[in-house]
Amino acid sequence: MPRPIWSGTLSFGLLNIPVSVMSAEHSIDLHFRMLDSRSNTPIRYERVNAETGEEVPWKDIVRAYEYKKGSYVVLEPEDIRSAASERRESIDVETFVDAGEIGPEYFEKPYLLVPGKKAEKGYVLLRETLRRTGRLGIGRVVIRTREYLAAVMPRDNALWLLLLRYPQQLVDADEYAVPEAELEHYRVSPRELEMAGQLIESMSGKWKPKDYKDDFRDRLRQVIEKRMKSKGLVVPPAEQAEEMPANAATNVVDFMTLLQKSLASNRRTPAKNAPSKPATAKKSAPAKRAAAKRATAKKAAPRKPVPAGKKSAGAPRRGRRNAG
């Protein structure tokens, strides 16, 4: 189960609701590494001194503010801590506003609020009250070390914490050349407005988030898998001699391929292709019998012809049965 960003209280007026702030996003981005094209080795970024070019360890790094080009004021850790808000483990709702008053440009990042133990009643009370009044709670929250403006919003059975941008973060539309004159100035006729309205009406439907997905990410993954099956792999030197499994792109183990390779590696080499090896202390049974026969044939003396009418003493008589 995911761990909470922090656990604290959601407070408005005199009511305090124990909650946990949980992440409401999944990271689905494909991450890339940059390589040196000459050797296909990873590029490492180092913290180096701009004047000496030497790497600087973390313990020797301080924070500073550049108040003008090339001029800095160094800040100590306690200076930054002194500027941090005291709202470490609380979401303090300061006011409630109509949900439609906040433009989409203010919403930045979503979190889910999960009630603490035995805090369900207060959680449901705030959720239902916001839903029935059509309002959002506006307050401040500290996540990690930074204070954010935030909105508490009901959605289905949950309360959402939506981080908001401050007005100073937004660019005023007046800074760009956007059309500001009346419709007549741009020769937009009532008939054109009517037809555009009919077109939008014909294309309208209900919002179904599940009907949409990141097609670019899927197509890019297919390109990566295709490249992995071709000659686009860069592997460590120790693995270059090994053959890449055909299913490497899917992370699924192909047991049949592995078994076939295992059997092939243990298969006996045919005799005609087998290299000659020195004799060992132990021999197989057929080899022993063949060697014994050759030795007997060499030691046996040539047989002399037997005179007629005289039989060899050692020759067995034909037709005689062995006793027993």
Backbone torsions as a table, in degrees:
resi	resn	phi	psi	omega
1	MET	NA	138.3	-179.8
2	PRO	-60.8	148.9	178.6
3	ARG	-88.6	145.7	179.9
4	PRO	-70.6	150.7	173.9
5	ILE	-63.3	-47.2	168.7
6	TRP	-161.7	164.1	177.2
7	SER	-120.8	132.8	-178.7
8	GLY	-163.8	-137.6	-177.0
9	THR	-130.9	148.0	170.5
10	LEU	-105.7	115.2	-172.8
11	SER	-121.3	139.3	171.1
12	PHE	-149.3	127.7	-173.0
13	GLY	64.8	-128.0	179.0
14	LEU	-102.0	3.7	-179.1
15	LEU	-90.3	136.3	177.3
16	ASN	-129.1	123.6	-178.2
17	ILE	-116.1	115.5	176.0
18	PRO	-64.0	126.9	-179.1
19	VAL	-140.3	164.0	171.2
20	SER	-121.2	135.2	178.1
21	VAL	-91.1	118.1	-176.7
22	MET	-115.2	146.7	176.6
23	SER	-65.3	140.0	-179.4
24	ALA	-116.1	20.4	-178.9
25	GLU	-128.8	150.2	170.0
26	HIS	-112.9	132.3	177.0
27	SER	-83.5	115.5	-179.0
28	ILE	-116.1	10.4	-179.4
29	ASP	-69.8	146.7	173.1
30	LEU	-90.8	122.7	-175.8
31	HIS	-95.2	138.3	-178.1
32	PHE	-115.7	151.1	171.9
33	ARG	-109.9	146.4	177.3
34	MET	-96.0	132.6	-177.6
35	LEU	-118.4	157.3	171.9
36	ASP	-78.3	117.1	-174.8
37	SER	-63.4	-19.8	-178.3
38	ARG	-76.7	-28.6	-177.2
39	SER	-133.7	-2.3	-178.0
40	ASN	56.5	38.1	176.0
41	THR	-107.0	147.5	-177.0
42	PRO	-63.0	148.6	176.1
43	ILE	-94.6	131.6	-179.1
44	ARG	-109.1	134.2	177.4
45	TYR	-96.4	132.0	-177.4
46	GLU	-122.9	153.7	175.5
47	ARG	-88.8	104.7	-175.0
48	VAL	-119.4	150.7	175.4
49	ASN	-70.4	128.0	-175.2
50	ALA	-63.9	-24.2	-178.2
51	GLU	-94.3	-45.8	-175.6
52	THR	-91.0	-22.6	-176.4
53	GLY	78.4	4.5	-179.6
54	GLU	-86.2	147.4	179.5
55	GLU	-71.1	140.1	-177.6
56	VAL	-109.4	123.0	177.9
57	PRO	-69.6	157.6	-176.7
58	TRP	-58.5	-34.8	-175.8
59	LYS	-66.7	-19.3	-178.8
60	ASP	-101.3	8.9	-178.6
61	ILE	-99.3	131.7	177.1
62	VAL	-123.7	161.7	178.1
63	ARG	-94.6	142.7	179.9
64	ALA	-146.1	154.2	178.1
65	TYR	-109.2	127.6	179.3
66	GLU	-87.8	98.6	-176.8
67	TYR	-81.2	-19.7	167.5
68	LYS	-155.6	166.7	-172.1
69	LYS	-54.6	115.1	177.0
70	GLY	83.4	0.4	179.9
71	SER	-117.6	131.5	-173.6
72	TYR	-130.5	155.0	167.8
73	VAL	-121.1	124.4	-176.3
74	VAL	-82.3	133.8	178.9
75	LEU	-108.3	134.7	175.8
76	GLU	-85.3	157.5	179.0
77	PRO	-55.0	-37.4	-179.7
78	GLU	-68.4	-27.1	176.4
79	ASP	-63.6	-42.7	-179.5
80	ILE	-70.2	-39.6	179.1
81	ARG	-64.5	-34.6	-179.2
82	SER	-67.5	-24.5	179.7
83	ALA	-87.0	-12.2	-178.0
84	ALA	-71.5	152.7	-179.7
85	SER	-75.1	155.8	176.7
86	GLU	-83.2	-6.0	180.0
87	ARG	-80.1	74.0	-175.7
88	ARG	-80.9	-40.7	-174.4
89	GLU	-133.1	45.9	178.4
90	SER	-152.5	149.3	172.2
91	ILE	-111.3	106.2	-175.9
92	ASP	-96.2	105.8	177.7
93	VAL	-77.3	122.9	-176.3
94	GLU	-97.7	-30.7	-178.2
95	THR	-158.0	165.6	176.4
96	PHE	-121.7	133.8	-177.2
97	VAL	-129.6	160.8	175.1
98	ASP	-64.4	137.4	-175.8
99	ALA	-60.2	-33.1	-177.1
100	GLY	-75.5	-9.0	-177.3
101	GLU	-79.2	-19.6	-176.9
102	ILE	-93.9	119.9	-179.9
103	GLY	-72.9	157.5	-178.3
104	PRO	-63.2	-21.6	-178.1
105	GLU	-68.9	-15.6	-177.9
106	TYR	-85.0	-23.5	-176.2
107	PHE	-77.5	133.3	-174.1
108	GLU	-121.4	-53.6	-172.5
109	LYS	-148.6	135.8	-177.9
110	PRO	-97.9	146.1	169.9
111	TYR	-133.7	157.9	175.7
112	LEU	-105.3	138.7	175.0
113	LEU	-100.4	125.0	-179.9
114	VAL	-113.6	128.6	-177.6
115	PRO	-68.0	148.0	175.4
116	GLY	-77.5	-176.3	-179.9
117	LYS	-65.3	132.6	178.0
118	LYS	61.1	25.5	178.6
119	ALA	-112.3	11.8	-175.5
120	GLU	-64.5	-36.6	-176.3
121	LYS	-62.9	-50.3	178.9
122	GLY	-63.2	-36.1	178.7
123	TYR	-62.6	-49.3	-179.0
124	VAL	-66.8	-37.4	179.2
125	LEU	-60.3	-47.9	179.8
126	LEU	-67.2	-41.3	-179.0
127	ARG	-60.3	-47.6	-176.9
128	GLU	-70.5	-35.4	179.2
129	THR	-66.6	-42.7	177.0
130	LEU	-63.7	-39.3	-179.0
131	ARG	-65.5	-43.7	-176.2
132	ARG	-73.2	-30.1	179.8
133	THR	-91.0	-11.5	-179.3
134	GLY	67.3	35.3	-176.0
135	ARG	-121.5	163.8	176.0
136	LEU	-120.0	147.8	174.7
137	GLY	-91.7	129.5	-179.3
138	ILE	-110.2	128.0	179.8
139	GLY	-158.2	-162.7	-178.4
140	ARG	-127.1	148.8	-179.8
141	VAL	-146.5	145.3	176.2
142	VAL	-105.5	118.6	175.4
143	ILE	-113.8	119.7	-172.0
144	ARG	61.5	-102.4	-178.4
145	THR	-121.1	-1.4	-175.1
146	ARG	-110.8	141.3	177.8
147	GLU	-91.4	134.8	-178.3
148	TYR	-122.8	152.2	165.2
149	LEU	-82.5	138.6	-173.4
150	ALA	-145.4	156.9	176.4
151	ALA	-121.7	137.8	174.8
152	VAL	-101.9	120.4	-170.1
153	MET	-131.8	134.5	175.3
154	PRO	-82.1	140.3	177.1
155	ARG	-151.6	115.9	-174.0
156	ASP	55.1	-121.9	-177.2
157	ASN	-98.1	6.1	-172.6
158	ALA	-118.9	158.2	168.1
159	LEU	-101.6	129.8	180.0
160	TRP	-106.1	143.2	172.4
161	LEU	-107.7	112.9	-176.5
162	LEU	-108.8	115.5	176.0
163	LEU	-68.9	137.9	-177.8
164	LEU	-112.9	152.0	172.5
165	ARG	-83.8	145.1	173.4
166	TYR	-76.3	152.4	179.7
167	PRO	-56.2	-31.3	-179.8
168	GLN	-66.2	-18.0	-179.7
169	GLN	-83.6	-14.9	-174.4
170	LEU	-95.5	145.2	176.9
171	VAL	-88.0	131.7	178.4
172	ASP	-71.9	133.0	-179.4
173	ALA	-60.9	-22.6	179.9
174	ASP	-67.0	-14.9	178.8
175	GLU	-75.2	-10.9	-179.4
176	TYR	-118.1	161.0	-178.3
177	ALA	-85.5	86.4	176.8
178	VAL	-107.6	149.2	-177.8
179	PRO	-63.2	127.2	-177.6
180	GLU	-121.9	-13.3	-175.8
181	ALA	-77.7	175.6	179.7
182	GLU	-70.8	166.6	-177.3
183	LEU	-60.0	-37.5	-177.1
184	GLU	-61.4	-31.4	-179.5
185	HIS	-62.9	-30.5	-178.8
186	TYR	-102.4	9.8	175.6
187	ARG	58.4	39.3	174.9
188	VAL	-89.4	114.4	-175.6
189	SER	-87.3	157.4	175.9
190	PRO	-58.4	-35.4	179.6
191	ARG	-64.6	-40.1	178.2
192	GLU	-65.6	-38.5	177.1
193	LEU	-64.4	-40.6	-179.9
194	GLU	-64.5	-45.2	-179.0
195	MET	-66.7	-38.8	177.3
196	ALA	-63.8	-37.8	177.2
197	GLY	-64.5	-40.9	178.4
198	GLN	-64.1	-39.8	179.0
199	LEU	-63.5	-45.0	178.8
200	ILE	-63.0	-39.5	179.1
201	GLU	-63.6	-39.4	-179.6
202	SER	-69.6	-24.5	-179.3
203	MET	-98.1	3.1	-175.1
204	SER	-80.2	153.3	177.9
205	GLY	-164.8	-173.9	179.4
206	LYS	-86.2	148.4	178.7
207	TRP	-73.8	114.2	178.8
208	LYS	-124.0	92.0	-175.5
209	PRO	-56.5	-31.6	-177.4
210	LYS	-68.1	-14.9	178.4
211	ASP	-77.7	-6.1	-175.7
212	TYR	-119.3	141.3	177.1
213	LYS	-148.1	168.6	-177.7
214	ASP	-80.7	87.0	-178.0
215	ASP	-65.9	-35.6	179.5
216	PHE	-60.8	-42.3	179.0
217	ARG	-62.5	-41.7	179.3
218	ASP	-65.1	-42.9	179.7
219	ARG	-66.0	-39.1	179.1
220	LEU	-65.5	-37.8	177.3
221	ARG	-64.7	-37.9	176.6
222	GLN	-63.5	-39.2	177.3
223	VAL	-63.4	-40.7	179.4
224	ILE	-64.5	-43.9	179.7
225	GLU	-64.0	-39.2	177.5
226	LYS	-64.8	-40.2	179.1
227	ARG	-67.0	-35.9	179.6
228	MET	-65.4	-29.7	179.5
229	LYS	-82.8	-10.9	177.9
230	SER	-101.0	-136.6	-175.1
231	LYS	-107.9	30.7	-177.1
232	GLY	-98.4	13.6	-176.9
233	LEU	-87.6	140.9	172.1
234	VAL	-123.2	111.1	-175.5
235	VAL	-119.8	158.4	177.0
236	PRO	-59.9	155.3	-177.4
237	PRO	-55.5	-35.8	-177.4
238	ALA	-67.6	-21.7	-176.8
239	GLU	-103.6	-2.9	-175.3
240	GLN	-65.9	-30.6	-178.0
241	ALA	-77.7	-17.8	-178.5
242	GLU	-82.7	144.3	179.7
243	GLU	-78.9	135.9	-179.5
244	MET	-78.0	126.5	177.8
245	PRO	-58.6	146.8	-177.3
246	ALA	-64.4	-24.0	-176.6
247	ASN	-103.2	24.7	-175.2
248	ALA	-63.8	-30.2	-175.7
249	ALA	-70.6	-21.2	-176.2
250	THR	-100.3	-3.8	-179.9
251	ASN	59.3	25.4	177.5
252	VAL	-107.5	129.0	-177.9
253	VAL	-76.7	123.7	177.2
254	ASP	-91.4	94.2	-174.9
255	PHE	-65.9	-34.2	-179.7
256	MET	-62.1	-45.3	179.2
257	THR	-62.2	-43.2	-179.5
258	LEU	-64.6	-39.7	179.4
259	LEU	-66.7	-42.0	179.1
260	GLN	-62.4	-40.5	177.8
261	LYS	-65.9	-38.5	179.4
262	SER	-65.2	-42.7	178.7
263	LEU	-64.2	-41.4	-179.2
264	ALA	-63.5	-36.1	-178.7
265	SER	-72.8	-23.0	-179.0
266	ASN	-99.7	1.1	-177.5
267	ARG	-73.6	139.1	-178.2
268	ARG	-69.2	138.7	178.6
269	THR	-76.0	134.8	178.6
270	PRO	-57.2	151.5	-174.5
271	ALA	-62.8	-37.0	-175.6
272	LYS	-70.0	-21.7	179.9
273	ASN	-101.1	-4.4	-176.0
274	ALA	-77.4	132.3	177.3
275	PRO	-72.0	151.7	-179.6
276	SER	-69.2	138.6	-179.0
277	LYS	-124.4	149.7	176.4
278	PRO	-66.1	151.4	-178.8
279	ALA	-64.9	142.6	178.9
280	THR	-108.7	171.9	-176.9
281	ALA	-65.5	-35.5	-178.3
282	LYS	-104.5	135.6	177.1
283	LYS	-121.7	158.1	178.3
284	SER	-74.8	162.3	-177.1
285	ALA	-61.4	-45.7	178.5
286	PRO	-61.0	-37.4	179.7
287	ALA	-65.3	-39.1	179.1
288	LYS	-63.6	-44.1	-179.0
289	ARG	-64.3	-40.6	179.8
290	ALA	-64.8	-39.1	178.5
291	ALA	-66.8	-37.3	-179.8
292	ALA	-66.3	-40.1	179.3
293	LYS	-64.6	-42.0	179.3
294	ARG	-63.6	-39.2	179.5
295	ALA	-65.4	-39.8	180.0
296	THR	-65.6	-40.8	-179.2
297	ALA	-64.2	-33.7	-179.0
298	LYS	-74.8	-37.7	-176.1
299	LYS	-78.2	-26.4	-175.7
300	ALA	-67.2	132.5	179.0
301	ALA	-77.6	151.9	177.3
302	PRO	-65.8	137.0	-177.0
303	ARG	-79.7	131.1	177.1
304	LYS	-83.2	150.1	178.3
305	PRO	-65.2	140.1	-179.9
306	VAL	-93.0	131.2	178.7
307	PRO	-60.4	153.4	179.6
308	ALA	-64.0	138.7	178.2
309	GLY	84.3	-0.6	-179.1
310	LYS	-125.7	130.8	-177.3
311	LYS	-102.7	152.5	177.1
312	SER	-71.3	140.4	-177.3
313	ALA	-67.6	-30.2	-175.5
314	GLY	-91.5	-4.4	-177.2
315	ALA	-81.7	131.9	178.4
316	PRO	-72.9	148.2	177.4
317	ARG	-79.0	137.9	178.8
318	ARG	-72.3	143.4	176.0
319	GLY	84.5	-9.6	-179.5
320	ARG	-86.1	131.4	179.4
321	ARG	-90.1	143.3	177.3
322	ASN	-71.4	141.7	-178.9
323	ALA	-71.4	146.9	175.7
324	GLY	82.9	NA	NA
